[in-house]
Amino acid sequence: MRTDDLVYDEDTAFTLADDAATISAIVRRTPDEQLRAAKIGEWTAKEVIGHLADTAEVFAERVRRSVAEDRPALPSVDQDKIHLERRNNDADAMALSKRLQAAHAAIVQTLQRPGTRDRIGVHAERGPVTAGWIGAYQARHSHEHVTELQPLFPPR
């Protein structure tokens, strides 16, 4: 997947907000046993929702640090390790949804401030990236997973 051309704009902000709202709707209307029974690849739907919450928090922190610090070092994240440590399949689905909403809201709120989108963080693998790029990357990543989840749990 090519990500060099990611730009944070109003549409990106809406994607972050909409995806968090979609996950909230899914967890409100779907019993926990159904979230644990539905599979997307090797993970359950609930694990995917937990993965979204985990990565949203990581990216919100990266945006925050890129804006607040001068070229902070942004380490790579081992998602498999986080997945094993968090045991999201056993977590409260609404709590996962609220974590996702809070992290996406933090990204949007931070990147609305003038000059924040162009602040630089230095990623361990990608090198220098802007805070806007980080927010746009999370929006794309989140949206890909939400698009997988939506057909499994359509509105009634």
Order of alpha helices (4+ residues) and beta strands (2+ residues): alpha-alpha-beta-beta-alpha-beta-alpha-alpha-beta-beta-alpha
